[in-house]
């Protein structure tokens, strides 16, 4: 008896192949030279298959990045809370530096950042689905520290998060200087020095 092909499994396999192809190609040729045709050829599908699911190469890259982020989240045990806020922030920011310096992450992240700057809809999705969940993790850890009396009661949590990740992102985007663990450690010390609860010292 001939087994009926599983269309769902075939569809999932094709989708995964397309996402993997997009991530690989943007690292090889860059975003400007990336095309739907090239992604289709690498994935072994017709380009109409891609257009059936995504409106543009940027949309493919965004989903590929979200899928990779979901896999990372599944392996991650959560934002550390050892009771030492500075150590916890340094641990996470050092990991962020390692990610920014990883070629597999850098090319698609830069491509999405650039595309989001000129495509408001894509930029909004990038912020909502990829950036905001990450910032919320920082904010939650800072809130715990504020409740424990480690930060000043009037500390603006979102502003503090932006002071931590903003300079790091700027240095990465503009390539003004190398990204190092020493840099993020100094950044954490400077930022926390400004928001620490002085009465708790």
C-alpha positions in Angstrom: 0.0 0.0 0.0 1.4 3.4 -1.0 1.7 5.9 1.8 0.1 9.2 1.3 2.6 12.1 1.4 2.4 14.2 4.5 1.8 17.7 3.0 2.2 19.4 6.4 5.6 17.8 7.0 6.8 18.6 3.5 5.6 22.2 4.0 7.5 22.5 7.4 10.6 21.1 5.8 10.4 23.6 2.9 9.9 26.5 5.3 12.8 25.5 7.4 15.0 25.1 4.3 14.0 28.6 3.2 14.8 30.2 6.5 18.2 28.4 6.8 19.0 29.4 3.2 18.2 33.1 3.9 20.4 33.2 7.0 23.3 31.4 5.2 23.1 33.6 2.0 22.9 37.0 3.8 26.1 36.0 5.5 27.8 35.1 2.2 26.6 37.8 -0.1 25.2 40.5 2.1 21.7 41.9 2.2 21.9 44.1 -1.0 22.8 41.1 -3.1 20.4 38.7 -1.4 17.5 37.8 -3.7 14.4 35.7 -3.4 15.6 33.7 -6.4 18.9 32.9 -4.7 17.1 31.8 -1.5 14.7 29.6 -3.5 17.6 28.0 -5.4 19.6 27.3 -2.1 16.5 25.9 -0.4 15.5 23.8 -3.4 12.0 25.3 -3.8 10.3 27.5 -6.4 10.3 31.3 -5.7 6.5 31.3 -5.8 6.6 29.0 -2.7 8.5 31.8 -0.9 6.1 34.5 -2.1 3.2 32.5 -0.9 4.5 32.8 2.7 6.4 36.1 2.7 6.1 39.4 0.8 9.8 40.2 0.7 13.4 39.0 1.5 13.3 41.2 4.6 10.2 39.4 5.9 12.0 36.0 5.3 15.0 37.2 7.3 12.8 38.5 10.1 11.1 35.1 10.5 14.4 33.3 10.3 15.8 35.5 13.1 12.7 35.0 15.2 13.0 31.2 14.7 16.6 31.3 15.7 15.8 33.4 18.7 13.1 31.0 19.8 15.6 28.1 19.6 18.0 30.1 21.8 15.2 30.9 24.3 14.4 27.3 24.5 18.0 26.6 25.6 18.2 29.6 27.9 17.3 29.1 31.5 16.4 32.8 32.0 18.0 36.1 33.0 20.2 35.2 36.0 19.2 36.4 39.4 22.1 35.6 41.8 21.3 38.6 44.0 24.3 40.5 42.5 22.8 42.8 39.9 26.1 43.9 38.5 27.3 40.4 38.0 24.1 39.3 36.4 24.0 42.2 33.9 27.7 41.7 33.0 27.0 38.0 32.4 24.2 38.8 29.9 25.9 41.7 28.2 29.1 39.6 27.7 26.9 37.0 26.0 25.4 39.7 23.9 28.9 40.8 22.8 29.7 37.3 21.9 26.6 37.1 19.8 27.3 40.5 18.1 30.8 39.2 17.2 29.4 36.0 15.8 29.3 36.2 12.0 26.2 34.0 11.9 24.3 36.5 13.9 25.9 39.7 12.7 24.9 39.7 9.0 21.1 39.1 9.4 20.9 41.4 12.4 22.6 44.2 10.5 20.4 43.5 7.4 17.2 43.6 9.5 18.3 46.8 11.3 18.9 48.5 7.9 15.7 47.2 6.3 13.6 48.2 9.3 14.9 51.8 9.1 13.4 52.2 5.6 10.4 49.9 6.0 8.2 51.2 8.9 6.0 48.1 8.9 9.0 45.7 9.1 10.7 48.0 11.6 7.6 47.8 13.9 7.5 44.0 13.6 11.2 43.9 14.4 10.8 46.0 17.5 7.6 44.3 18.7 8.6 40.7 18.1 12.4 40.6 18.5 13.6 43.7 20.4 10.9 44.3 23.0 10.9 40.8 24.5 14.6 41.1 25.0 14.4 44.5 26.6 11.6 43.3 28.9 13.9 40.7 30.4 16.3 43.4 31.4 13.5 45.5 32.8 12.2 42.6 34.9 15.6 42.0 36.4 16.0 45.7 37.2 12.6 45.7 38.8 13.5 42.9 41.1 16.7 44.8 42.1 14.7 48.0 42.7 12.2 46.1 44.9 15.1 44.6 46.8 16.3 48.2 47.6 19.4 47.9 45.4 18.3 50.7 43.1 16.9 54.1 43.9 13.1 53.9 44.3 12.6 56.5 41.5 14.8 54.6 39.0 13.3 54.7 35.5 13.7 51.1 34.5 13.3 51.5 30.7 15.7 54.4 30.7 18.2 52.3 32.6 17.9 49.4 30.1 18.4 51.8 27.3 21.5 53.2 29.0 22.9 49.7 29.2 22.1 48.4 25.7 22.1 51.7 23.7 25.9 52.3 23.8 26.6 48.7 23.1 24.3 48.7 20.1 25.7 52.0 18.8 29.3 50.7 19.0 28.2 47.5 17.1 26.3 49.4 14.4 28.8 52.1 13.8 31.9 50.0 14.4 33.4 52.9 16.4 35.5 50.5 18.5 35.8 46.8 19.2 33.1 45.1 21.3 34.8 43.5 24.3 33.8 42.1 27.7 35.8 44.8 29.4 33.7 47.4 27.6 30.4 45.9 28.8 31.7 45.5 32.4 32.7 49.2 32.5 29.3 50.1 31.0 27.4 48.2 33.7 29.6 49.8 36.5 29.0 53.3 35.1 25.2 52.9 34.7 24.6 51.2 38.0 26.8 53.8 39.7 24.2 56.4 38.6 21.1 54.5 39.7 22.2 52.7 42.8 20.3 53.2 46.1 22.9 55.3 48.0 21.1 54.8 51.3 21.6 51.0 50.9 25.4 51.3 50.7 
